[in-house]
Amino acid sequence: MIRQTRVAFRPLAGAVAAVMAVVLAATAGPAAAQSTIRDTEIEGIIRDWSDPVFVAMGLDPAEVEVLLVADNDLNAFATRGRIMGINTGLILRTEDPNQLLGVIAHEAGHIKNRHTLRDGAQGAGMQPMIMSMALGALAILAGEPGAGAALLGSGQYFGTLGALRYLQSQEGEADITAARGLEAAGESGRGLVSFFENFRSQEVFSDARRYPYFRSHPLSGQRIEALRRPVEAMSNYDQVDSPERMAQHALIRAKIQAFMNPPTQTLRTYLETDTSFPARYARAIAWYRDGQTQRALDATDALIAEDQDNPYLWELRGQILFEEGRPEEAIAAHRRAVEFLPDAPLLRINLAHALIETNDATRLDEAVDHLKTATAREGDNTLAWRLLSQAYSSQGKEGEARLASAELYFAAGGEEQATQFALRARDMLPRGSIEWRRAMDIVLASGATMDDIDDLDAREERRRERGPAILPPGA
């Protein structure tokens, strides 16, 4: 289920704050409304396609973060920390899976060749730009997706600051690295060439008229031909996308359009005469977003009847019911989704959320179990930590609730708030317990020393011995 999140920046200190201040000034306006999206189904498909290519390129897939940026502009990027972002607008402009995989491989080529780290090679004037891109991506990973996307995915950002103009030699290197990685993984590089070929006209456009992607990745006929020759000579050039992949690509496009576009636009794109699975899926989502709840449920149930083991259809049914204010009914659907895909953190979070919203105390233990499993896999998921804090508080477990709040702020980069909640949790949790030690870890991660903590404990003990302050009459 596609979820979008918009979060404002927290205060930053020192040189980082100075860089952010410049970038925020440049991205004020439409960019502020951007966000990243999370969807287990889309993320899973893209990782299934791309992970073997990452391995073939010598990258550890677990270390490569792929972000989906909710932006209709054609754009993608790679930045520090092995982070890449793909705009939904770029995905929708790919004609087949191989083209999308080619773009992903190209961005992985920049990561493999460490182009994002070559600040000096691109001149001192580029350093704040690259720093800002890295900060934006890290902000998304740390729980600031709206603000991070404003830095990374904004056409206005690239137009205002002149874009990340990679050297042509770096673009060529990334192209060849991508082509070799695709070949080693048994994939064709044809899609990368054809994707660039589709936008050859960008070469003659002014910066103001170019897609952001081709401002930051300068395109030329010479570059396309330099890539075409080695790709055509590779043994997998004639490999074609399987029918399964083509169906997955159509599903990704349908799902993105159904969630990102107005429902009326989706229903014009996917007419009821189109009985394909992606079209029916898109219409069900459009009716749900349009408030036609029963029609959406009927359409979803019809899809489930044909594929009862599909966790994402059960997830959609659960989300329709949940957002209609029917969490009790949503539980069964979300539970089926988790049964079919128990390793998906987002599905467990959906189920836990529905359990909590029933206000039934007997369901809190189950909600806590699901949230603990989810946070073990996604320790930076701020929604999961917030729900866990809420569940613990409802159970009267105030120490655990404060620790969950500390984890929330720690994941989001709110060091001061994380430390405050961790200190409160430490005083409420059994000394030496796993939870107590985790609270101590968060406090120490903020830069505090054991001497600082001992001093804090001594001052707290003296305060207790003095007892409550007695105020003078009339105070």
C-alpha angles and dihedrals in degrees: 000000000000112000125185124200131195118191130170122234119265118222115282128201137227124346092350090061091051093054092045092050091058093046095046090053089054095047100047114129127029094008090066090070094059125108144169122252131224122203123158094207097050093040091051094051094048092047091049089055099040106036095074089051091050089051091048089052092052095254125131105236090211089062096050114086115203113197124193109216116204097227130120093214117105101249146128134172146184123211144163122316092039091283123151129180130202120196117226086230091062092048091053091052094055114100098206142001093268092060092052091045089050092056091047090050090050092054089046086053089061089050093047092049092045091233090149089063098051097097094150094051091060098047134260091277090065096055098083089046095053090042090054093049090051092047092049093052092046090049089058092050090048095055102274099106098151095051093039092053089050087062097041111032105032120120088198089055093054093043095047098047098035096250134257099298103198113202112261089239090058091050090052092048091051090049093053093042088052093048092050092047091051091049093049090051092052093254130128121246090208092100093058091053094044092048091055091042090057089061100038089123089069087076092074097039123102117247090257091059099040124098110255090246092061093046090058094035105042111216127207138167088242091056092049093050092046088057097040095060099058093037093054089051094055120104095236096050093109094049111122131203114268120243087249092057093045088053090049091050091050090049093051091050093047094048094048092049093046093053099035103040128063110272092244090057092049091050090051091050095046105040120195089247087069104086097177118126095248091050094050090045090052093049092050090053092046093052090048092051090046092057094251090131101167092046090050092048092048091051092047092047090052090054092047091051087061096043111022094170095059107115093194093059090051088048090053091049091050093048093050091053094042095052089046087062095256104118093153090062092040093061096073093051094046090047090055090051091053092046090057095042109023095164095061109102095196092057091052090049090053091052093046091050092054092047092052094046092059087070088222109143091203090066097053096087090057091047091051091050092053093047093049089052091048095049091048087062098034108029092173096056102119095187090058092050092048092052091046091053089050093050094048091048090052088053092052092246096135096167092054090043092055091046090053089051089050089052090050093055092040090055091047093049095249094141098172095048091043090054093048093051092043091054091050091047091050091057092051101043127081107270112253095016120133090253092049091051091050090052088052090050091055092048092049091046088062090065099264118140130217088253089058091051093047089051090049091050092049092051091048091050092051089050091053091049091053091051126210117335114257112225120214118250113282093019 
